[in-house]
């Protein structure tokens, strides 16, 4: 059990380090950076970002090309996932926020074995992408 606690602590530390770097480097101009409300809600499994504009897929392809593992956030609007296409459902209201997550959110891992240099590289590659693509505006 001690090892599990160490894994969780390392993931949380990596998550916090990525979040700090993202703010220090101005990524909040280009991304919504979700902040859990409590420490208990912050397992640090992955560091998520929500693009303020529609460039997630291109950014994720770039990150793949430079060796930064990433994944789209699966959640968002589950009704838009192919597996749920034909499932009967009832929608109470429009799902604006879940649509944004579905289309614009992704995460990079906070695996406990990552060191600071690897985490810095991941954030630097994101910075490089938004600075290189001048069509992306600061919002």
C-alpha positions in Angstrom: 0.0 0.0 0.0 2.9 2.3 0.6 3.9 2.0 -3.0 0.4 3.1 -4.2 0.6 6.1 -1.9 4.0 7.0 -3.5 2.5 6.6 -7.0 -0.4 8.9 -6.2 1.9 11.5 -4.5 4.3 11.5 -7.5 1.4 11.8 -10.0 0.0 14.8 -8.0 3.4 16.4 -7.9 3.8 16.0 -11.7 0.4 17.4 -12.2 1.1 20.4 -10.1 4.5 20.9 -11.8 2.8 20.9 -15.2 0.1 23.3 -14.1 2.7 25.7 -12.6 4.7 25.6 -15.8 1.7 26.1 -18.0 0.8 29.3 -16.1 4.3 30.6 -15.9 4.7 30.2 -19.7 1.4 31.9 -20.5 -0.5 28.9 -21.8 -3.7 30.1 -20.0 -3.9 32.6 -23.0 -4.6 29.6 -25.3 -6.1 27.0 -23.0 -8.6 26.7 -20.1 -6.5 24.9 -17.4 -9.0 23.0 -15.2 -8.3 23.3 -11.5 -9.8 20.7 -9.2 -11.7 22.2 -6.3 -10.0 20.0 -3.6 -6.8 18.0 -3.3 -8.9 14.9 -2.9 -10.3 15.4 -6.4 -6.8 15.7 -7.9 -5.5 12.2 -8.6 -3.1 13.5 -11.1 -3.7 10.7 -13.6 -3.4 13.2 -16.5 -2.9 17.0 -17.0 -5.8 18.2 -19.0 -6.0 21.3 -21.2 -9.0 22.7 -23.1 -8.1 24.6 -26.2 -9.8 28.0 -26.4 -9.9 27.7 -30.2 -10.4 24.6 -32.4 -6.8 23.4 -32.8 -6.7 20.3 -30.5 -6.4 17.6 -33.2 -3.6 19.4 -35.0 -1.8 20.1 -31.7 -2.1 16.4 -30.7 -0.7 15.3 -34.0 2.2 17.6 -33.5 2.8 16.3 -29.9 2.7 12.8 -31.2 5.4 13.7 -33.8 7.7 15.1 -31.1 7.2 12.2 -28.8 4.8 13.7 -26.3 2.1 11.2 -25.5 -1.4 12.6 -25.3 -5.0 11.5 -25.5 -8.3 13.3 -26.2 -10.6 13.5 -23.2 -13.0 10.6 -23.7 -15.8 12.2 -21.7 -17.4 15.4 -22.8 -20.6 14.7 -24.6 -20.9 10.9 -24.4 -23.9 11.0 -26.7 -21.5 11.9 -29.5 -19.4 8.8 -29.0 -20.0 6.2 -31.6 -20.7 3.5 -29.0 -23.7 5.5 -27.7 -25.1 6.6 -31.1 -28.2 4.4 -31.1 -28.8 4.3 -27.3 -32.2 5.8 -26.4 -31.7 8.9 -24.3 -33.4 12.0 -23.1 -31.6 15.4 -23.1 -32.8 18.0 -20.7 -31.0 21.0 -22.1 -28.2 21.8 -24.6 -24.8 20.4 -23.6 -22.5 23.4 -24.3 -19.7 22.6 -21.9 -19.6 18.9 -22.6 -19.4 19.7 -26.3 -16.4 21.9 -25.7 -14.7 19.2 -23.7 -15.6 16.6 -26.5 -14.1 18.8 -29.2 -11.3 20.7 -27.6 -9.9 18.9 -24.5 -6.9 16.6 -24.3 -4.5 15.4 -21.6 -0.9 14.5 -21.2 0.1 11.8 -18.7 1.5 12.4 -15.2 3.1 9.0 -14.9 5.2 8.8 -11.7 8.3 7.8 -13.7 8.5 11.1 -15.6 11.2 13.5 -14.4 11.1 17.3 -14.4 13.0 17.5 -17.7 10.5 15.3 -19.5 7.6 17.3 -18.1 9.3 20.6 -19.1 9.8 19.1 -22.6 6.1 18.3 -22.9 5.0 21.9 -21.9 7.7 23.4 -24.1 6.4 21.5 -27.1 2.9 22.9 -26.5 4.4 26.4 -26.2 6.3 25.9 -29.4 3.2 24.8 -31.2 1.0 27.8 -30.2 3.9 30.3 -30.9 4.6 28.8 -34.3 1.0 28.8 -35.4 0.3 32.5 -35.6 -3.3 32.0 -36.6 -4.0 31.0 -33.0 -5.0 34.2 -31.1 -4.5 35.0 -27.5 -7.9 35.1 -26.0 
